Every structure is written in structure tokens, then in C-alpha cells.
């Protein structure tokens, strides 16, 4: 048996030696799965920056998330925008709320959805217990954030004002082919 075959066989015999995360990063694959919070955003931002420093071959950001924090999500979008490297976003499952915004922030003509994926947008969710006077200031902040969120949707898609209003007042759901027609993704992988 050749040396290469013995090495390959020994690697697969002891699966503990395989570092799946490192293999995926080596192939420039990042996974945004689960709730978008500061911890996940921190990990993804670091991975994006490191891969951009290594070389400028495209990075694939795979998304399957119900969304999460607006500030954490926009930190990922801001990091993507600062890179030289193109970021291909690929929805594999669903991209709802903040995950949907991240998906449309991918490099134009490289925003992908798999055939059975779903995309969703809705109004911001905010919950805060505080003193009434502080809540008034917080409400002003939320109005600005909401405006920024819907401007972002408008700039990165072909959604009509009626569709944006529907998202603002409820939820807007699209399967892959319809999302492509709406400019939410560029490619549907069958």
C-alpha cells in the first residue's frame, strides 16, 4: 500500500483528527447558522477578515438563520462591505429577518438561494424595559433604525413600496424563484 493511501486510511479511521471547521475555512466556506448575536457576529467577522487577508478569492457565506440582533447583523454587513474579497451569500434553508438582510448584502450577481430555500423580511422587533423618559429617546432611535433597515432593503432588492409596506406591517415571505424575480437573490441552485 502506498504511503498516501496509508495516510488517507489512517485519517479516516480516527475521525477525531479531522478538523471540519479548518477544512471549511481552508475552502473559504463560512456558516451563518442559528441566532445572530454578538458572539456569532464576532466569529463570522473574524473569519471574513482573515480570509480576506489570505487572498481575494471569493468567500461563500452559507446562511440558515431565523435572524437576530440588528446591530450584530449590521456589523457582519459592514465587515463584508469593507473587504476587497467578493462574498457569495448562499441561503441553504431559510434567511429570515436580519439573516435576510445579510443575504442581500452579498456581492451583486453572487447572491444564491437553493431551490427549497425561503427568505423573509419583517419590521424590527424591540423590547426594552426602562424609565419613560429613556424610552422616548429609545423610540427615536428605533425610528431611525427602522428607516435605515427599509432603505437597505430598497437599495439591495427590487421590492416595491407595497411589498416594503407589507414587510413593515407584517411579514414578507418568498421562495427561491420568486426571490430571484424580486432581486433578493441572483441565482437559484436546483
Secondary structure, DSSP 4 states (H G I P E B T S, - for coil): --HHHHHHHHHHHSGGG--HHHHHHHTTEEEEES-B-HHHHHHHHHHHHHHHHH--S-EEEEEEE--B-HHHHHHHHHHHHH-SS-EEEEEEEEEETHHHHHHHTSPTT-EEEETT-EEEEE---------HHHHHHHHHHHHHHHHHHHHHHHHTS---HHHHHHHHHSEEEEEHHHHHHTTS-SEEE-
